[in-house]
Amino acid sequence: MTSTRAWGLLLALAILPLLPHAARGAVIDGNRIMDQRMSENLCAITFDDGPSRHTGHLLDMLRDYGIPATFFLLGGNAERNPAMVRRIVAEGHEVGNHSWSHPNLRTLAPEAQEQEISATDAVLRALGGNPAYLRPPYGNFDAHTLEIAHTLGVDVILWSMDSHDWKSLPQDYAKLRSTRGTQYESGDLRGIFLFHDTHKSTVDDLPRIIANLLAGGCRRFVTVSDYLAAALDPEPGLLMTRRPAASRPPLAIPSLAVQHRRARAGAAFAIPLARCSRPWQASATSTANAPREAHQPAATRLADGDAHAADDSRSAAEI
Ligand SMILES: [Zn+2]
């Protein structure tokens, strides 16, 4: 091999990791989330079904806490409320695909599934998002869903801890049962938590959610991507951590001060991972009238033992 060819080979090997990764389409269910190795207990709080008229209040509080979250958005709601999607992205949160109209994907023909997922992917990207994950409504999907995810280059992700906030709010968010039916010992809590920002009661309860999870052992709050990268990254989520707004003091939870201090030490200004130059329009259209007909009761879930169904058989209606 000539030296020129050798250098060319070396250059190709150096560039390889920079190229877009191969199409994905993997399934990250509760088991994979719980088996995720990490050096400290992290928690990723996720909010499905929005954006809604309550999302702005949630973003205000997340900003004050300096906590990133992940929003699995409906394409239809995103289209009706683009300013809110841009704000979610601009403030450093992660957005994921939750279909266009919240159907049970397993009841749809492949073409209809493709439309639900691809149209949502397109609207989220047009609004500045970079969705890396698809969370199928109700956790229901099939082989066609995986093909579509593979084509789009996203993974299918579920959750490890379900708050069941659509039904009622738990007494202690640290005592939720995992998708394996287990409870974490005090001090060991971690996971990807499922909430819905379409519920005012959930949004209003954020301070208690944060306090409970910290008391249960969560060391830091990160996005889903950072949670899953934790085995590789010794400081996952650092860039996603933002300073509280200058006009507002940070909310008084001692453990969070650590997160704020790390952010300040690392950067003079907030460093959102997903940047957007468009300012948030306060006159964002409300999604109060967004159709919710697709939400189905638990009894309509397909339960034929398909391994692709959600591993949390207790979770039901508003996922
Ligand atoms: Zn949902």
Residues whose N, C-alpha, C, O or C-beta is under 5 A from the ligand:
A	BS01	ZN	D48 D49 P137 E318 I319
